[in-house]
Amino acid sequence: MELAATGNVVAVYQCMSNELSTPKILYCYNDTSHRPATNFLVGFTAKNISYFAGLDASPDQPQTVLTGDANLELNDQPVGPGVLSLGTNIFTWTKDRHKFGGYIVLSDGSAAPVRQMGFTTAPETIFYTNRLAIP
């Protein structure tokens, strides 16, 4: 958790390497700025990851954000790597991957597409206490 709290999304996904069949699933084929990795060790960097990791996701809180498309923007500016606190900010997605849309996965295992209106379309309780590690 210490590395994750600094925004090191690579460490988050490396810790899950025993649960994930291949690092290729961390790459979105619509993502032109990243490349799929062949393994979790040699050369595995944030450039192989298309998805953010939810730092506050918990099975005890099923509406916390587990993961989602990392091509987020705030006030029409792309969000850079590191830790992002959602709080009451209104985030949207860039046009890069899904034409101003994105997908999120919650701790209860549900997945949902969210369009340009960003997180304002979801119940507010989902996003107030969530921090994301952005690759």
N, C-alpha and C positions, 0 to 999 in steps of 0.2 A: 504493500500500500504506500510505502514511503516514496517509491519511484513514481507510482501512478499519481500521487498528489502533486508532483512537480510537472505533470503533463506528459510524462513518458508513456505514451500509448503503446509503444513497442513492448515494453515490459509487461503491460497488462495482457496483451495477446500472447506473449511468449509463455506466461504463466499458465495459459489455457491450452498450450500446444498438445498436451496429452489428451485433451477432450476434443480438439479439432482435428479432423482427418488430414487437412492440408492447409497451408497458408493461402492457397489460391482463393479460398472462400472469403478472404478479407479484402479482396479486390473486386470492384464493380466494373463490369465490362464497358459501362458508359463513362468511366473516369479516364480521361485522356492525360491527366497529370501524374498518374501513378502507374505502376507496373506490378503484375503478379509475382510473388516469390515462389521459389521451388522448395524451400525449407525454412524452418524457424530460426536457424542459427547463422549460417554463412550468408552475409550480405543482407540479412533481414533488417529493414529500416522502416521509418514512417512513410517512405516513398512506395512501400508495398501495401499500404493500408488505406482503404477508401472510407472507413467507418470510424466514428468517434466511439469512445468507451465511456459509459456512465459510471462515474466514481461513487455515486451514492445509491446505486441500484441495490435492492434488497428483496429477498423473497417475502419478508415481513411487510413490505410496502409494495404491493403489486403494481401500483401506478407510477413507480419511479422508472426513469429512462435507463435502459440497459445498453442500447447501441442504436446507431442510425447513420444515415449519410452525413459525411463530414463537410460537405461543401456548403457550409452555412455562411450567412452574411447578416450584418447588423447595420442598419442605416445605409444600405446599398454598398457596404464595404465588406469584402471577404474576411472571414474570421481566420486569424493565423493560428499556428500550432501553439499548444499549451493548454492550460486549464481555463475553461469557460464556465462561468456561473450563469445559469439561465435566469434566475430571479424573476423580475417582472418585465424584462426586456422582450421585445417582439423580434423574433428571428425569422428569417425566410431562407430559402435556398437560392443559390446562384443558378444561372441558366445552363451551366455546364453539363450536368448529368441527366436530369430528368425534366428539363424545361421548366425551371422554377418550382420544382417539387422535390420531395424527399420521402424517405421512409424512416420510421422509428420503430423500435422494439421495446416493449415494456417488460418489467420484471416478471409479470405474470405469463410471459411468453407470447402475448399478442403482438401483432405487427400491424401497422397502419400507414397508408400513404397520407402525407400532409402536403397540401399544395402551397402556392405562393403566399397565402395568408399566414403561413407559418404557424407558430405555436399558439396563436390567438384562437385557433379553431378547436383546440383541445381544452378539456377542463383545467382550470388554473392550478388545481392541486397537484397536477402531474409535474409541473415545472418549477415550482417555487423553491424546492430544496435540492435541485439537481445540479451537479457539476459534471462537466464533460471534459475528457482528455481528447484534444483534437490533434490528429496526426499532422 
